[in-house]
């Protein structure tokens, strides 16, 4: 028999691979429950299940990642290889293969994340300074006479704004104040235009707007200088930047934030048709009140007449009746005049609305175009006549100095065999062939004899 060994090995605790992986996964998830990590995407794959699988790497390492539905379905962009992203993820282990991985819950482009952090920083700073306080926000004018729209002159936003304003309240004058709304040059241009419009003192309200886009596209309206220029503006400012889900620093500083450019236009002016219906309702109410007042006065007159008849003061009753009839006539005249005045005012407003209708302006422009076309045709005819007379005069002058005119007086021009003009008899030998040009044709000549006068003859 062997004596028992006092130094026997302790019992072994044997794990299976699945048990070990489960243990390691629990340790990882407890130690690092949620992390933010930035890197470059590679090996991006989206199978039919809708899950998103990819690798996140930097210059020295990489880690496998997964993003399950519905998290991946909620992404506002399409992840592709090479894109720099920022993840919020849980650290874990894929137990079946024992692979270390990240399970992403949120993903955003890395640049957009930096912009978002800068947005939150500036928002907190300006909020602490009181630029967002509701107590400093000014009410908008109910019936603005002139509106300044600070935006791109070629964007879709200005077309939407002008269309809505013309449809709802054509009495308002609209000035487009063009500025770039994207890029480095946009913030200083917007600031300069806000200051210029504020100093001009011609606008009842200003609208700062642009269409939708990414956070980077809208960044000009998150500029600190733009926010302070809106805060310092002497007139109320409405901000409508991007779509309904987009928010900018300009929205928080402005006196009113509109979800879209079209919605801003609807908030700036009343609806003409609604206002017209309201005026007609007021007119009807006024007529009803006047009728009731007249009935009350008539009843009072009847009551007073009854009292007077009971007392039978005939002479006083006659005077009072006459005075009462006179007052009643004056009252009816005043009420009729007031009603006519209100009706005339309503007709003027209706006429002004019709005069501002786009069809009226189109007709005026067509008439102006026809007049200008007629004037242009007349000017062309006069110009052509002056040019024809000038050309005729030049032709007369040329004809007067033309050799052909000399030929018509009986002269001729002689040419030698080479076509040169014969200017001297010394240049021609007897027997030479010449041809002469007359006014009505040419002659072929041959020199029989050459006579050269001697000097002194």
Residue, then its C-alpha position, 0 to 999 in steps of 0.5 A: x500500500x502507498x501512503x497518501x500523498x499530502x501534496x496531491x494536485x487540486x481537482x481540475x475545473x474543466x471548461x468547455x469552449x462554449x462555457x469559456x466564451x460565455x464567461x469571456x463575453x460576460x466579463x467584456x460586457x461588464x467591463x465595457x458596457x458601452x463605448x464610442x469608437x471612431x474608425x474607417x469602414x471596410x468589408x461592409x455587407x448587408x445580407x437579406x436579413x437586413x443586418x449590417x456587418x463590417x470591419x472598423x479599422x485604423x492604421x494599426x488595428x481592426x475589429x469586426x462589427x455588427x449592427x442589427x435591425x432595426x438599428x441599421x434600417x434607421x440610418x440616414x446615410x449608406x455606409x460604404x467602404x472607406x467612410x470614416x464613421x463614429x460608433x456607439x457600440x457594446x463590446x462583446x464576443x460572438x460565442x459560436x466562433x469565439x470572435x471578439x466584436x462590437x455590436x453597434x447601436x448608433x452610427x454617424x459620419x465622423x465629420x457630422x459628429x464633430x459638427x454636432x458637438x460644435x453645434x451643441x457647444x455653441x448652443x449651450x454658450x449662446x443659451x447661457x448668454x441669454x440669446x434664446x430667451x423667450x422674453x426678448x422675442x418680438x411679435x411679428x406684424x399682423x399685416x406686414x407692408x414690406x418683407x425682406x427675404x435673405x436667401x439664395x436668389x436661385x434656390x428652391x426656397x425663394x420660389x416657394x416663399x414668393x409663391x405662397x406670399x403672392x397667393x396669400x397676401x399680394x398686398x405685401x411687397x417682397x424684396x429678395x436680398x440675395x446671399x450665398x447660403x452654403x460654403x465659407x463665404x456664406x456666414x459673412x455675406x449673411x451677417x452683412x445683409x442682416x446689418x444692411x437690412x437692419x440699417x435700411x429701416x424699410x422692412x417690417x420683418x426679415x426672413x432668413x431661409x434656405x432649403x434642406x440639406x445635410x448638417x454640413x450644408x446648413x452649417x452657415x446658419x450655425x455660425x456664431x456671427x450669424x446668430x449675433x447678427x440676428x440677435x442685434x437686428x432692429x426688426x423681427x427675424x423669422x428663421x426657416x432653415x432646412x426641413x421640419x426635422x432640421x434645427x439650427x442656431x439661427x432658429x433658436x435666436x430668431x424671433x420665430x422659427x418656421x419648420x420650412x420656407x413655405x410654412x414661414x411664408x404662411x406665418x408671415x402674412x394672413x390669408x387674403x380670402x380668410x381676411x375678406x370673409x372676416x370683413x364680410x362677417x364684420x359688415x354683416x354684424x355691423x348691419x345687424x347691430x345697427x338694425x337692433x339699435x334702430x329697433x330699440x330706439x324705435x321702441x323707446x320713441x313709441x314708449x315716450x309717445x305713449x307717456x306724452x299722450x297720457x299726459x296730453x301736452x299737445x304742443x310739447x308733444x308736437x315739438x318733441x315729435x318733430x325733434x324726434x323725427x329730425x334726430x331719427x332722420x339724422x341717425x339714419x343718415x349717419x348710420x347709412x353714411x357709415x355703412x356706405x363708408x364701410x362698404x366703400x372701404x371693403x370695395x377698395x380693399x377688394x379692388x386692390x386685391x384684384x389689382x395685385x392679381x398676377x393676371x392683371x400684372x401679366x396683361x399690363x406687361x403684355x401691353x408694355x411689350x406690344x408698345x415697346x415692339x412697335x417702337x422698336x420696329x419704327x426705330x428700325x425703319x427710321x435707321x434703315x432710311x437714314x442708312x439708305x440716304x447716306x449710302x446714296x450720297x456716298x454713291x454719288x460722291x464715288x461716281x463723281x470722282x470715278x474714272x468712268x465719268x471721265x471716260x463718258x466725256x470722250x477720253x480713253x485709257x490705254x493699256x499695253x500688252x501686260x495690262x499696265x496703263x500707258x502713261x507716256x509715248x516713250x514707253x511704247x514702241x512702233x508695232x506694239x499692240x495696245x488696247x483702249x478702254x472707252x466709256x462704252x467698250x474696248x478697242x484693240x490697237x497697234x502703234x504704226x508710228x510714234x511722234x514725240x514732240x521735241x523740246x520747245x515745240 
